[in-house]
Amino acid sequence: MPMFTLHTDTFAVPKPNETQLKTIDACMGALAECASDLDAHLPPGPDKTYALRKLREVGMWCIESATKHPDGTPRE
Protein backbone atom coordinates (compact mmCIF):
# COMPACT_ATOMS: atom_id res chain seq x y z
CA MET A 1 0.00 0.00 0.00
CA PRO A 2 1.57 3.33 -1.06
CA MET A 3 2.09 5.98 1.59
CA PHE A 4 0.87 8.69 -0.77
CA THR A 5 -0.84 8.89 -4.13
CA LEU A 6 0.66 10.67 -7.11
CA HIS A 7 -1.54 12.34 -9.69
CA THR A 8 -1.61 10.56 -13.04
CA ASP A 9 0.07 13.62 -14.62
CA THR A 10 3.02 13.59 -12.19
CA PHE A 11 5.43 12.34 -14.85
CA ALA A 12 3.82 14.14 -17.79
CA VAL A 13 5.65 17.02 -19.42
CA PRO A 14 3.21 19.91 -19.56
CA LYS A 15 3.51 22.68 -22.12
CA PRO A 16 4.03 25.91 -20.15
CA ASN A 17 1.60 28.76 -20.73
CA GLU A 18 2.83 32.33 -21.32
CA THR A 19 2.86 33.26 -17.61
CA GLN A 20 4.73 30.09 -16.72
CA LEU A 21 7.24 30.71 -19.52
CA LYS A 22 7.97 34.16 -18.12
CA THR A 23 8.53 32.64 -14.68
CA ILE A 24 10.79 29.93 -16.11
CA ASP A 25 12.76 32.46 -18.18
CA ALA A 26 13.28 34.67 -15.11
CA CYS A 27 14.48 31.71 -13.04
CA MET A 28 16.80 30.48 -15.79
CA GLY A 29 18.25 33.96 -16.21
CA ALA A 30 18.99 34.16 -12.49
CA LEU A 31 20.58 30.70 -12.55
CA ALA A 32 22.69 31.61 -15.60
CA GLU A 33 23.94 34.71 -13.79
CA CYS A 34 24.75 32.66 -10.70
CA ALA A 35 26.55 30.06 -12.83
CA SER A 36 28.61 32.78 -14.47
CA ASP A 37 29.60 34.18 -11.07
CA LEU A 38 30.52 30.74 -9.76
CA ASP A 39 32.51 30.01 -12.89
CA ALA A 40 34.44 33.26 -12.46
CA HIS A 41 35.22 32.72 -8.77
CA LEU A 42 35.69 28.99 -8.26
CA PRO A 43 38.86 27.16 -9.26
CA PRO A 44 38.54 24.35 -11.80
CA GLY A 45 37.88 20.92 -10.41
CA PRO A 46 35.24 18.34 -9.62
CA ASP A 47 33.66 20.41 -6.85
CA LYS A 48 33.10 23.35 -9.21
CA THR A 49 31.64 20.98 -11.78
CA TYR A 50 29.33 19.54 -9.14
CA ALA A 51 28.15 22.99 -8.07
CA LEU A 52 27.36 23.96 -11.66
CA ARG A 53 25.54 20.67 -12.27
CA LYS A 54 23.43 21.27 -9.18
CA LEU A 55 22.37 24.62 -10.65
CA ARG A 56 21.08 22.73 -13.68
CA GLU A 57 19.10 20.53 -11.31
CA VAL A 58 17.67 23.61 -9.63
CA GLY A 59 16.57 24.79 -13.07
CA MET A 60 14.66 21.57 -13.63
CA TRP A 61 12.90 21.99 -10.29
CA CYS A 62 12.03 25.57 -11.22
CA ILE A 63 10.26 24.27 -14.31
CA GLU A 64 8.39 21.70 -12.22
CA SER A 65 7.38 24.34 -9.71
CA ALA A 66 6.16 26.72 -12.40
CA THR A 67 4.12 24.12 -14.27
CA LYS A 68 2.80 21.71 -11.61
CA HIS A 69 1.12 21.72 -8.22
CA PRO A 70 2.85 19.79 -5.39
CA ASP A 71 0.67 16.72 -6.06
CA GLY A 72 1.76 16.61 -9.73
CA THR A 73 -1.37 18.09 -11.25
CA PRO A 74 -0.69 20.61 -14.00
CA ARG A 75 -1.04 24.30 -13.21
CA GLU A 76 -3.45 26.00 -15.57
Residue, then its C-alpha position, 0 to 999 in steps of 0.5 A: m500500500p503506497m504511503f501517498t498517491l501521485h496524480t496521473d500527470t506527475f510524470a507528464v511534461p506539460k507545455p508551459n503557458e505564457t505566464q509560466l514561460k515568463t517565470i521559467d525564463a526569469c528563473m533560468g536567467a537568475l541561474a545563468e547569472c549565478a553560474s557565471d559568477l561561480d565560474a568566475h570565482l571557483p577554481p577548476g575541479p570536480d567540486k566546481t563541476y558539481a556545483l554547476r551541475k546542481l544549478r542545472e538541477v535547480g533549473m529543472w525543479c524551477i520548471e516543475s514548480a512553475t508548471k505543476h502543483p505539489d501533487g503533480t497536477p498541471r497548473e493552468 
